[in-house]
Amino acid sequence: MTVSPEVFLAMGREVLGQQAFSTLLGAELTALSPGQVELRLALTDQLKQQNGFAHGGVISYLADNALTFAGGTAMQVPVLTSEFKINYVRPGVGDRLIARASALAVSKSQAVCRCEVFALSGGEEKLCALAQGTIVRQG
C-alpha cells in the first residue's frame, strides 16, 4: 500500500509521539520518507553541559533515533538499533540540533544507516557529529 508523503510523515510523528523520552526532550520529526528522515530538537539550557554545548548524550540520542527511523522506514517493519557509533566533530552550539539520516544498505533483516547531526545557529548549520548504525528487524 502506498501512502502520500503527508500521511507517511503523520504516521512517523505518531510513532515519535509514543516515545516518552523523545517527548520529554521535545524532538520534532520534520521530514520522513522511506529510508530518509530529519529530526530537530530545540537546544534548551536543560540539554546543555557545563560549558554551554549540547550534551553528548543528547546528540547521541538524536543520531540513534534518526538512524532507527531511517532503517525502519526503509525496511517497513518494526525495528531496533543493533549498534551504532558516533564521532563528535565539533561542539553543538546554537539554537537547535538537526539530525538527517538515510539508509544506505537494506536487506530483509537489517539496514545500515548514516546520520549527520548539525547545530543550527543564526541560520547557519555546522556539522557537530557523524554516526553510523545497524538497524535490525524486531523480534
ABEGO torsion letter per residue (X at the ends): XBBBAAAAAAAAAAAAAABAAAAAAGBBBABBBBGBBBBBBBBBAAABBAAGBBBAAAAAAAAAAAAAAAAAAAAGBBBBBABBBBBBABBBBEABBBBBBBBABBBAABBBBBBBBBBBBGGBBBBABBBBBBBBBBX
